[in-house]
Structures are given as structure tokens and as C-alpha cells.
Amino acid sequence: MFVFVLNCGSSSFKYQLLDMSNEHRVASGLVERIGMTDSVLVYEPANGEKIKETADIADHEAAIKKVLDKLIAPKGGVIKSLSDIAAIGHRVVHGGEKFSGSVLITEEVIAAVKENISLAPLHNPPNITGIEAMQKALPGVPNVGVFDTSFHASMPPESFIYALPYEWYEKHHVRRYGFHGTSHRFVAERAAQILGIASGDFNCITCHMGNGSSITAVKNGKAFDTSMGMTPLEGIVMGTRSGDIDAGIPIYLAANFNMSSADIDNAFNKKSGLLGISGVSSDMRDLHKAAEEGIARAKLAIDVLRHRVLKYIGAYAVLLERIDAIVFTGGIGENDIAFRASVVERLTLLGIKLDAEANNVRGKEALISTADSPIKVLVVPTNEELVIARDTRDILAS
């Protein structure tokens, strides 16, 4: 059984084709600059040569057709016919309160996703575009929506309710939703498996850290609290996003400096975070290099990020009462050896001890705490596409 997984953006998408008989990726790639001149298509069969092509691709429908043609091409193709694709799994960013799990996509589901556009105006529209393009490209093939927010649907009210007029929640859906749920779910389940603990008994703190970052408290295998909120802006410091701020700052800026809501939104989402503090880059690799060269603001950006991560881990440790593990994933979490060490070395209050030699790893599963550490620390590379493919397969089977 082959499942095609699509993660669609406004002018690009990533894709994978997985053979669910063994859960192996048989092809993957991306298409960028859709609707622009010199669009880029990357196609990489698992057992073949990577292909990169430049062409003018008018829209998502044309881009998907080109990818599907690659899958069945005499040279480099990985399936005999498009009829071999049993289903398509889609990453959908925001399901609001309507979806607590993955669902077979129907017209009613698409309508509900459209209703949530105001909650994710940058993400839900291209997700819908991808769904509709696949429906045209492969008519009759089932499509499944896997929501970033659904893993966090298990949070109790004390975790998701903001201290605002309650009618805002009732009438305007103002609440914490959380994001990166597919990633948090995968690494929590995988960490439990590595440690030999039943998922339903597993308590952990998962740290998804990349250009966008979030931290989740997982209690008995389910999300209990998470750092991102109604939007992906809340939480720890990110590449270009501010994370937690005083809610009065936007009011102050608007009242005293004539900044519009669009100006403030742009600044908080695209000019803040590591980039805003450092003035150098949003990339931790650049910041480490700059800090070594004596650029004080680069070091400050790293220090602020560490400080915020430690605050969330400490808070979640108290909320969970018992922790089996702390799990790092995402671009920074999987690859930044020095940053991981600087966080774990500050967790001695929890009895955690770092194994420096085991921590010397990038992009691979690793147990990086010592054997006598009561709380284990792991690196688990995320695999959101596999989660989407599994959910798609399971929904099809049911």
C-alpha cells in the first residue's frame, strides 16, 4: 500500500511517497516558487539519483502533476501506475476545536478547515489548495487530513483557557491550540518505545526546536500543556518570532509610534526572535560562529533562548509531577550539540546528568543522559510524514 504525503505551502510543497507495507520512504522531494518564473522541482527516489529541475510551474495543480509523472516515469519512477497510490495524507495546520484527530476529507471537512482560516491565515488556505489539487489529480483516491493542532486537543481547560473575557472563547474561539502536534506525538511515542515504557504511562517533555519551536508537556502519552498558543507566535524564542511578550507591548507601540497592526504583526513574526536580538541571523549555526567572534548580541540571543527553554522545562516538570524523559527534536534539537549540552547541564536540580560523549551526535536517535540519571534525555529525529502516512493508512483500514 502506497501513501502519498503532502505538506503544502502558499508557493511550495514538500512530499513523500511511502510504502506502508514496511513504512519505507520510496520517494521524496519538494517544489518551490510555484506560480513564479524559474520554479524548482526536486525529486529523490530512495534507490536512485536525485533530480533537480527548473521550469515555469503555473500553480499547485501543475506542480503536483509533474511530481506524479516523476513517480511513474520509465527512468527514476518508483511505482508502475498512479493507481498504486491508495491514499493521500495532508498536513493541515489548524483544525480549531472541530478535530481531535485525523479525518477522511469530505466537503464538510473542507468547509470546516475554511472556517478556521482566520486562526491560521497563512497556512490553512494553501493546505486547502493542496487538497483540492490532489482531488483533481487523483479523482476517487481518498484524502486524509492530519492536523497540527489535534494532538493538543487532550489539554485540560486550565492549560488552554486564557485569562480573558470568557465570552471571547465562546464567541471568537480565543484559546490555546498549540502546534507541531504531529512532531510532538511522534517523538513522545518513539521515546516511550526506546525506553520500554507503555505510551499510556509515559510522562515527558518534548522540545521541538527549529526555526519555529515549541515545548509540550506530555502526561500519560497525551498532551497536557504546550508553549505555542492561539497562534504559533507564543512560547519560547524562535528564529524570527518573538515568543512570549508582555501583551501591553503592541498597545504601547500602536499608541506611541503610530505602528499599524500589520507593522506589529510583521515585526513580531519576521523580525524578532534570534534575528531580532542578535541582528545577525535566525540560524543558530551563524549565531554560534558570531558569538565565538565576540559579537555580544549573538551570544545574548543564545542565552535568551536557553533561559526560555529552561523556564518551560522547569514549569512543566512541576505540572507533570513525574517525568520519565526530556526529548529533543527539530533542526536545533537534533543537531546543535553545544546548545543541548548547555540546557541539560542546567538540569541537575532534577537529578539529570549529561553523557557528553553520547551527546556528540547529530540527526540520530541517542540517549544522551548517563545510566544513573533518574530522568532520561533523548534525541529523537522527528518524522511527521510517517505519522501522517500511518494515520492515513489506519483511517483507510477503518
CORRARA-V248682 format. One line per field, one symbol per residue. phi: phi as a letter, one per 20 degrees, with the letter a starting at -180 (. if undefined). psi: psi as a letter, one per 20 degrees, with the letter a starting at -180 (. if undefined). burial: + if it has 9 or more other C-alpha atoms within 8 Angstrom, else -. A space follows every 10 residues. Layout:
phi = ???
psi = ???
burial = ???
This chain:
phi = .dcedccddf cbbdbbddef fcmefdabrb ccmfndflfd ddccffdbef dccdaedfbf ffffgfffff fdfgdnfccf bffffeacdd fcfcdlefcd afbfecfffg fffffegfeb fedfgfffgf fffffffcfn efdcddegef fefeffgfed eeecgfffff edmeaednbl fffgffffff ffffemdfgf dedbdddecb fdcbcceddl ncfdbbefdf cfefoffcgc dfmgbffefg fffffdclef ffffgfffed cdmgffffmd aedffffgff ffenefffff gfffgggfff ffffffffff mccebdcdbn gfgecegffg gffffedfge nfceefffff bcmcfbedef feffdeccdc gfbfffffff ffgffffe
psi = ppppppopah jrqqqqppoi hjkqpiqrar prkpjrqlqp pppnqhkaqp ppqproogrh ghghggghhh hjqhoiqiqh qiiiohrppp ppgojbjhoj rqqpprhhgg hhhhhjhhhm higgghgggg ghhhhhhmpi pqpppophih hiiiqrhihi pqmrphhhgg hjkorpgqak hhgggghggg ggggikpphi jppropnoob hpqqpppppl jqphqqhqch rjhqbrpagj qhbprpiigh gggghijkpr hgggggghhi jbbhggghjg riphghgggh hhjjohhghg gghggggggh ggggghgggh gpphqppprr gghhingggg ghghijkhhj jpppnhghim qpkqpqojrr hjphpqpqpo pqmhhhgggg hgghhgh.
burial = -++++++++- ++++++++++ ----++++++ ++++++-+++ +++++----- ----++++-+ +++++-++-+ +++--+++-- -+-+++++++ ++++++--++ -++++----+ -+++-++-++ --++++++++ +-+++-+--- ++++++++++ +++++---++ +------++- ---+++++++ ++++++++++ +++---+-+- ++++++++++ ++++++++++ ++++++++++ ++++++++++ ++++------ -+++----+- ---+-++++- ++++++++-+ ++++-+++-+ +---+-++++ ++-+++-+++ -++--++--+ --++++++++ +++++++--+ +++++-++-- +++++--++- +--+-+++++ --+-++++++ ++-+-+++++ +++-+---
